[in-house]
Amino acid sequence: MDWSLVLASQGIEHSIEHTDEAGWFLTVLPQDYERSTSAIRQYRLENSRWRWCKPVFHASIVFDWGSLVWVLLIVAFYWLGEVRTDLRNLGMVDGTAVADGQWWRLFTAIFLHADPGHLATNASIGLVLLGLAMGRYGTGVGMLAACLAGAAGNVASWLGHAEPHRSLGASGMVMGALGLLAAQSLSLHRQFPDATKYIMGGITGGIMFFVLFGLAPGTDVVAHFGGFAAGLLFGAVLTQDPNLARKPLMNLAAGLLFAALVICTWALALHASG
């Protein structure tokens, strides 16, 4: 197309044609051949340092249905909380208890919910956001990173309230998954140095979703913000390895670490209860 414009600027008659065998090409009259090639050669020489063509990229979306396992897990804990009424008191974030050394509450509180509406909200939004995060970073890595971000959100909530604070719920982990998704656009800079506006667009989109879901009245906004910020930080680190989702051993190790984290923290919580 640009060569055609060069010939048109010189008043050289030509046409753009295409065949399956030869692809795209220009045709000119025999007497104009030398003048055409000379004009195109000069054009290429003068524009050798000018980037007319920009790299084109597209985002690929992968959803990992492994997030359904997480949904079943928090549903199971809710059911257990209904059967054993002291379970919520044993596992929720209690500022005084955490200060006394019961750090495991920062993790166990993620799997507890106050009522069916609270559970349904986190399960529905978390299924989507966590599934996308796991699809981007890998099943095990995505799950573990979101869980650690959720615990970081609980740390922020614990430290951010002046008075003894009690909270529970997976919303910090859900916001952590959102942070992981917002940070994934950082990987574009490695392939496309001029992708700054797309990177900023991805992060801005994540912030807008956080404002929409994370600042709802009556929720623990501090925990939400802590989880989202931690997700952004973890995502910025994880995007340094573009093939993370395709490393089965690493994802297996991360998945086993997540399972061990759930089992060990709850074992500590139950043991502390006597």
QUISUL-V131091 format. One record per residue. N is the residue number from 1. RES is the residue in one letter. SS is DSSP state (h for helix, s for strand, l for the rest). PSI is psi as a letter, one per 40 degrees, with the letter a starting at -180 (none if undefined). Layout:
n=N res=RES ss=SS psi=PSI
n=N res=RES ss=SS psi=PSI
This chain:
n=1 res=M ss=l psi=d
n=2 res=D ss=h psi=d
n=3 res=W ss=h psi=d
n=4 res=S ss=h psi=d
n=5 res=L ss=h psi=d
n=6 res=V ss=h psi=d
n=7 res=L ss=h psi=d
n=8 res=A ss=h psi=d
n=9 res=S ss=h psi=d
n=10 res=Q ss=l psi=e
n=11 res=G ss=l psi=f
n=12 res=I ss=l psi=h
n=13 res=E ss=l psi=h
n=14 res=H ss=s psi=i
n=15 res=S ss=s psi=i
n=16 res=I ss=s psi=h
n=17 res=E ss=s psi=i
n=18 res=H ss=s psi=h
n=19 res=T ss=s psi=i
n=20 res=D ss=l psi=d
n=21 res=E ss=l psi=d
n=22 res=A ss=l psi=e
n=23 res=G ss=s psi=a
n=24 res=W ss=s psi=i
n=25 res=F ss=s psi=i
n=26 res=L ss=s psi=i
n=27 res=T ss=s psi=h
n=28 res=V ss=s psi=i
n=29 res=L ss=l psi=i
n=30 res=P ss=h psi=d
n=31 res=Q ss=h psi=e
n=32 res=D ss=h psi=e
n=33 res=Y ss=h psi=d
n=34 res=E ss=h psi=d
n=35 res=R ss=h psi=d
n=36 res=S ss=h psi=d
n=37 res=T ss=h psi=d
n=38 res=S ss=h psi=d
n=39 res=A ss=h psi=d
n=40 res=I ss=h psi=d
n=41 res=R ss=h psi=d
n=42 res=Q ss=h psi=d
n=43 res=Y ss=h psi=d
n=44 res=R ss=h psi=d
n=45 res=L ss=h psi=d
n=46 res=E ss=h psi=d
n=47 res=N ss=l psi=f
n=48 res=S ss=l psi=d
n=49 res=R ss=l psi=e
n=50 res=W ss=l psi=h
n=51 res=R ss=l psi=g
n=52 res=W ss=l psi=d
n=53 res=C ss=l psi=h
n=54 res=K ss=l psi=i
n=55 res=P ss=l psi=h
n=56 res=V ss=l psi=h
n=57 res=F ss=l psi=i
n=58 res=H ss=l psi=i
n=59 res=A ss=l psi=h
n=60 res=S ss=l psi=h
n=61 res=I ss=l psi=h
n=62 res=V ss=l psi=h
n=63 res=F ss=l psi=h
n=64 res=D ss=l psi=h
n=65 res=W ss=l psi=e
n=66 res=G ss=l psi=e
n=67 res=S ss=h psi=d
n=68 res=L ss=h psi=d
n=69 res=V ss=h psi=d
n=70 res=W ss=h psi=d
n=71 res=V ss=h psi=d
n=72 res=L ss=h psi=d
n=73 res=L ss=h psi=d
n=74 res=I ss=h psi=d
n=75 res=V ss=h psi=d
n=76 res=A ss=h psi=d
n=77 res=F ss=h psi=d
n=78 res=Y ss=h psi=d
n=79 res=W ss=h psi=d
n=80 res=L ss=h psi=d
n=81 res=G ss=h psi=d
n=82 res=E ss=h psi=d
n=83 res=V ss=h psi=d
n=84 res=R ss=l psi=h
n=85 res=T ss=l psi=d
n=86 res=D ss=l psi=e
n=87 res=L ss=h psi=d
n=88 res=R ss=h psi=d
n=89 res=N ss=h psi=d
n=90 res=L ss=h psi=d
n=91 res=G ss=h psi=e
n=92 res=M ss=l psi=i
n=93 res=V ss=s psi=h
n=94 res=D ss=s psi=h
n=95 res=G ss=h psi=d
n=96 res=T ss=h psi=d
n=97 res=A ss=h psi=d
n=98 res=V ss=h psi=d
n=99 res=A ss=h psi=d
n=100 res=D ss=l psi=e
n=101 res=G ss=l psi=e
n=102 res=Q ss=l psi=g
n=103 res=W ss=l psi=d
n=104 res=W ss=l psi=d
n=105 res=R ss=h psi=d
n=106 res=L ss=h psi=d
n=107 res=F ss=h psi=d
n=108 res=T ss=h psi=d
n=109 res=A ss=h psi=d
n=110 res=I ss=h psi=d
n=111 res=F ss=h psi=e
n=112 res=L ss=l psi=i
n=113 res=H ss=l psi=i
n=114 res=A ss=l psi=d
n=115 res=D ss=l psi=i
n=116 res=P ss=h psi=d
n=117 res=G ss=h psi=d
n=118 res=H ss=h psi=d
n=119 res=L ss=h psi=d
n=120 res=A ss=h psi=d
n=121 res=T ss=h psi=d
n=122 res=N ss=h psi=d
n=123 res=A ss=h psi=d
n=124 res=S ss=h psi=d
n=125 res=I ss=h psi=d
n=126 res=G ss=h psi=d
n=127 res=L ss=h psi=d
n=128 res=V ss=h psi=d
n=129 res=L ss=h psi=d
n=130 res=L ss=h psi=d
n=131 res=G ss=h psi=d
n=132 res=L ss=h psi=d
n=133 res=A ss=h psi=d
n=134 res=M ss=h psi=d
n=135 res=G ss=h psi=d
n=136 res=R ss=h psi=d
n=137 res=Y ss=h psi=e
n=138 res=G ss=l psi=i
n=139 res=T ss=h psi=d
n=140 res=G ss=h psi=d
n=141 res=V ss=h psi=d
n=142 res=G ss=h psi=d
n=143 res=M ss=h psi=d
n=144 res=L ss=h psi=d
n=145 res=A ss=h psi=d
n=146 res=A ss=h psi=d
n=147 res=C ss=h psi=d
n=148 res=L ss=h psi=d
n=149 res=A ss=h psi=d
n=150 res=G ss=h psi=d
n=151 res=A ss=h psi=d
n=152 res=A ss=h psi=d
n=153 res=G ss=h psi=d
n=154 res=N ss=h psi=d
n=155 res=V ss=h psi=d
n=156 res=A ss=h psi=d
n=157 res=S ss=h psi=d
n=158 res=W ss=h psi=d
n=159 res=L ss=h psi=d
n=160 res=G ss=h psi=e
n=161 res=H ss=l psi=h
n=162 res=A ss=l psi=d
n=163 res=E ss=l psi=i
n=164 res=P ss=l psi=h
n=165 res=H ss=l psi=i
n=166 res=R ss=s psi=h
n=167 res=S ss=s psi=i
n=168 res=L ss=l psi=i
n=169 res=G ss=l psi=i
n=170 res=A ss=l psi=e
n=171 res=S ss=h psi=d
n=172 res=G ss=h psi=d
n=173 res=M ss=h psi=d
n=174 res=V ss=h psi=d
n=175 res=M ss=h psi=d
n=176 res=G ss=h psi=d
n=177 res=A ss=h psi=d
n=178 res=L ss=h psi=d
n=179 res=G ss=h psi=d
n=180 res=L ss=h psi=d
n=181 res=L ss=h psi=d
n=182 res=A ss=h psi=d
n=183 res=A ss=h psi=e
n=184 res=Q ss=h psi=d
n=185 res=S ss=h psi=e
n=186 res=L ss=h psi=d
n=187 res=S ss=h psi=e
n=188 res=L ss=h psi=d
n=189 res=H ss=h psi=d
n=190 res=R ss=h psi=d
n=191 res=Q ss=h psi=d
n=192 res=F ss=l psi=g
n=193 res=P ss=l psi=d
n=194 res=D ss=l psi=f
n=195 res=A ss=l psi=f
n=196 res=T ss=h psi=d
n=197 res=K ss=h psi=d
n=198 res=Y ss=h psi=d
n=199 res=I ss=h psi=d
n=200 res=M ss=h psi=d
n=201 res=G ss=h psi=d
n=202 res=G ss=h psi=d
n=203 res=I ss=h psi=d
n=204 res=T ss=h psi=d
n=205 res=G ss=h psi=d
n=206 res=G ss=h psi=d
n=207 res=I ss=h psi=d
n=208 res=M ss=h psi=d
n=209 res=F ss=h psi=d
n=210 res=F ss=h psi=d
n=211 res=V ss=h psi=d
n=212 res=L ss=h psi=d
n=213 res=F ss=h psi=d
n=214 res=G ss=h psi=e
n=215 res=L ss=l psi=f
n=216 res=A ss=l psi=h
n=217 res=P ss=l psi=i
n=218 res=G ss=l psi=e
n=219 res=T ss=l psi=i
n=220 res=D ss=l psi=g
n=221 res=V ss=h psi=d
n=222 res=V ss=h psi=d
n=223 res=A ss=h psi=d
n=224 res=H ss=h psi=d
n=225 res=F ss=h psi=d
n=226 res=G ss=h psi=d
n=227 res=G ss=h psi=d
n=228 res=F ss=h psi=d
n=229 res=A ss=h psi=d
n=230 res=A ss=h psi=d
n=231 res=G ss=h psi=d
n=232 res=L ss=h psi=d
n=233 res=L ss=h psi=d
n=234 res=F ss=h psi=d
n=235 res=G ss=h psi=d
n=236 res=A ss=h psi=d
n=237 res=V ss=h psi=d
n=238 res=L ss=h psi=d
n=239 res=T ss=l psi=e
n=240 res=Q ss=l psi=d
n=241 res=D ss=l psi=g
n=242 res=P ss=l psi=e
n=243 res=N ss=l psi=f
n=244 res=L ss=h psi=d
n=245 res=A ss=h psi=e
n=246 res=R ss=h psi=f
n=247 res=K ss=l psi=g
n=248 res=P ss=h psi=d
n=249 res=L ss=h psi=d
n=250 res=M ss=h psi=d
n=251 res=N ss=h psi=d
n=252 res=L ss=h psi=d
n=253 res=A ss=h psi=d
n=254 res=A ss=h psi=d
n=255 res=G ss=h psi=d
n=256 res=L ss=h psi=d
n=257 res=L ss=h psi=d
n=258 res=F ss=h psi=d
n=259 res=A ss=h psi=d
n=260 res=A ss=h psi=d
n=261 res=L ss=h psi=d
n=262 res=V ss=h psi=d
n=263 res=I ss=h psi=d
n=264 res=C ss=h psi=d
n=265 res=T ss=h psi=d
n=266 res=W ss=h psi=d
n=267 res=A ss=h psi=d
n=268 res=L ss=h psi=d
n=269 res=A ss=h psi=d
n=270 res=L ss=h psi=d
n=271 res=H ss=h psi=d
n=272 res=A ss=h psi=d
n=273 res=S ss=l psi=e
n=274 res=G ss=l psi=none
